Amino acid sequence: MPSPVKVPERQDWPGDERAITRFLAGDVAGFELIVRRYSSMVFSVAARMLGPSEAEDVVQETFLRAYRGLERFRGESTLKTWLLAIALNRIRARRGILSRLREYFVPNDPKPGQDDGEELFFSNVPDPNLSPEDEALQRQRRQKLRSAMAALPSEFRTAVILRDLEGMSYQEIAEALEVPVGTVRSRIARGRSMLKERLS
């Protein structure tokens, strides 16, 4: 007797268009599928730009705005880049709020590796395969990279994070930032060059 087929706990992704159509037809499960599909991407970008403590708020704000505005989505870009554009706007807004709060509460005591209230997030989970010496060296390298990334101008930092840390295509980044692909390529090249100078 053949073994029963295991039914997956989560529904398979039906694709952007079907999920949107389902939601717009009144089925909230369509939006839940969208959140499950893209929330980790939004969290990852926000965590790298603001730190994990702020990322959850960015995720909530992004999907709240998407929920309210999905009926106006025209498909001129992919759903992924549309959501990313919303997330980047929320990140910029939160960055400004954090900067103003820091100026008010700690005007003369900026934290190292921070710029305009940002704290770039890179995983600090220790690698069990590394010796204590190698782990200490890796921590130093991460801190140096954090500081170098934080020192980049915002437009270069964002482009480098989206391309090199999030693995997004040039086209996706261009759509999310609403700039030409050539501008994205230029920002990434310049950002990488500045990073190389700071890390050398």
C-alpha positions in Angstrom: 0.0 0.0 0.0 1.5 3.4 -1.0 2.3 5.8 1.7 0.0 8.8 1.9 1.1 12.0 0.3 2.1 14.6 2.9 0.1 17.8 2.5 2.3 20.9 3.0 1.3 23.1 6.0 1.7 26.3 4.0 0.1 26.9 0.6 2.3 27.1 -2.4 3.0 30.5 -3.9 0.5 31.0 -6.7 2.4 33.9 -8.2 2.1 37.7 -7.9 -0.8 38.2 -10.2 -3.0 35.4 -8.7 -2.3 36.5 -5.1 -3.2 40.1 -5.9 -6.3 39.1 -7.8 -7.4 36.9 -4.9 -6.9 39.7 -2.4 -8.7 42.3 -4.6 -11.6 39.8 -4.9 -12.1 40.0 -1.2 -10.0 37.0 0.0 -7.6 38.2 2.7 -5.7 35.0 2.3 -4.3 36.4 -0.9 -2.6 39.1 1.1 -1.4 36.7 3.7 0.4 34.8 0.9 2.1 38.0 -0.2 3.3 38.8 3.3 4.6 35.2 3.7 6.4 35.5 0.4 8.1 38.9 0.8 8.3 39.7 4.5 11.7 38.1 5.0 13.1 40.2 2.1 11.7 43.4 3.6 13.0 42.5 7.1 16.5 41.6 5.7 16.9 45.0 3.9 15.6 47.0 6.8 17.8 45.1 9.3 20.9 45.8 7.2 20.1 49.5 7.0 18.6 50.2 10.4 19.4 47.2 12.6 17.1 44.3 13.6 15.4 46.2 16.4 13.8 48.6 13.9 13.3 46.1 11.1 10.1 44.6 12.5 8.4 48.1 12.5 9.5 48.6 8.9 7.9 45.3 7.9 4.7 46.2 9.6 4.6 49.7 8.1 5.4 48.4 4.7 2.7 45.8 4.6 0.1 48.1 6.1 0.7 50.6 3.3 0.7 47.8 0.8 -2.6 46.5 2.1 -4.1 49.9 1.8 -2.6 50.6 -1.6 -2.6 47.3 -3.4 -5.7 48.2 -5.5 -3.6 51.0 -7.0 -0.8 48.7 -8.0 -0.6 48.8 -11.8 2.0 46.1 -12.5 4.4 48.6 -14.1 7.1 47.0 -11.9 7.1 43.6 -10.1 5.3 43.2 -6.8 8.7 42.6 -5.2 10.2 45.9 -6.3 6.9 47.8 -5.5 7.1 46.4 -2.0 10.8 47.2 -1.8 10.2 50.8 -2.9 7.6 51.2 0.0 10.1 49.6 2.4 12.9 52.0 1.4 10.6 55.0 1.9 9.8 53.7 5.4 13.5 53.1 6.1 14.3 56.7 5.0 11.5 58.1 7.1 12.6 56.0 10.2 16.2 57.0 9.6 15.2 60.6 9.8 13.2 60.1 13.0 16.1 58.2 14.6 18.6 60.9 13.6 16.4 63.6 15.2 15.9 61.6 18.3 19.6 60.9 18.6 20.4 64.6 18.2 17.9 65.5 20.9 18.9 62.8 23.4 22.6 62.2 22.7 23.8 65.1 20.6 27.5 64.7 21.5 27.8 60.9 21.8 27.3 59.2 18.4 27.8 55.5 18.5 30.8 54.1 16.5 29.8 52.6 13.2 26.6 54.6 13.0 25.5 57.3 10.5 22.3 59.3 10.7 20.9 56.9 13.2 21.7 53.8 11.2 23.4 50.6 12.5 24.3 48.3 9.7 23.3 44.7 10.6 25.5 41.7 9.9 25.0 38.4 11.6 27.1 37.9 14.7 26.2 34.3 15.1 29.5 32.5 15.8 30.7 29.8 13.4 31.3 26.6 15.4 33.9 25.5 12.8 36.2 28.4 13.6 38.8 28.4 16.3 38.6 31.2 19.0 41.4 33.1 17.2 39.7 32.9 13.8 36.3 33.8 15.3 37.9 36.9 16.9 39.5 37.8 13.5 36.1 37.4 11.8 34.5 39.7 14.4 37.1 42.3 13.7 36.5 42.0 9.9 32.7 42.4 10.4 33.2 45.5 12.6 35.5 47.0 10.0 33.0 46.3 7.2 30.2 47.7 9.3 32.1 50.9 9.9 33.1 51.1 6.2 29.5 50.6 5.0 28.2 53.1 7.5 30.7 55.7 6.2 29.4 55.4 2.6 27.0 58.1 1.3 23.4 56.9 1.6 22.8 56.4 -2.1 25.9 54.3 -2.6 25.3 52.3 0.6 21.7 51.4 -0.4 22.7 50.3 -3.9 25.6 48.1 -2.6 23.4 46.5 0.1 20.6 45.7 -2.3 23.1 44.2 -4.9 25.8 42.6 -2.9 24.1 41.6 0.3 20.5 41.1 -0.9 21.4 39.7 -4.4 18.9 41.9 -6.2 19.3 42.5 -10.0 20.3 45.9 -11.4 16.8 46.2 -12.9 15.0 45.4 -9.6 17.1 48.0 -7.8 16.5 50.6 -10.5 12.7 50.1 -10.2 12.8 50.2 -6.4 14.9 53.4 -6.3 13.1 54.9 -9.4 16.4 55.7 -11.1 17.9 54.4 -14.4 19.8 51.1 -14.5 23.0 53.1 -15.5 22.7 55.2 -12.3 22.4 52.0 -10.2 25.5 50.5 -11.9 27.4 53.8 -11.3 26.4 53.9 -7.6 27.4 50.3 -7.0 30.7 50.7 -8.8 31.5 53.9 -6.8 30.3 52.3 -3.5 32.4 49.2 -4.1 35.4 51.4 -4.9 35.0 53.4 -1.7 34.6 50.3 0.3 37.8 48.8 -1.2 39.7 52.0 -0.3 38.4 52.0 3.3 39.0 48.3 3.8 42.5 48.2 2.3 
